[in-house]
Amino acid sequence: MPWKMIFFLLIVFVIVLFIFFNIDTSSDISFGFVTYHDVPIFISLFLAFTAGVVITIPMILLGKGGKKKGSKKLFSKKTKKEIPEEILSDIGEGDGPRK
């Protein structure tokens, strides 16, 4: 059996267990102008998850993965030869670059 199918079935099983254990648990949900009474918890969590997916997918697709023109690199790949000797001596690396 493919591993992706096993993983998917395991996730579905966990979700079904969560719904089964929380079927009687309910809460009131208020949107300010309207209040829904006795809404099952799993429905409110499912709606919150769906709203997160709906908001996230356009950001990922339109953001092009965060790779924009002119973006600065966060980390510099300097070697010990490019670091000034005074900084190396301050951190205990000796009197300069090793030869």
Salt bridges, closest charged atoms under 4 A:
ASP28 OD2 - HIS37 ND1 3.55
GLU93 OE1 - LYS80 NZ 3.13
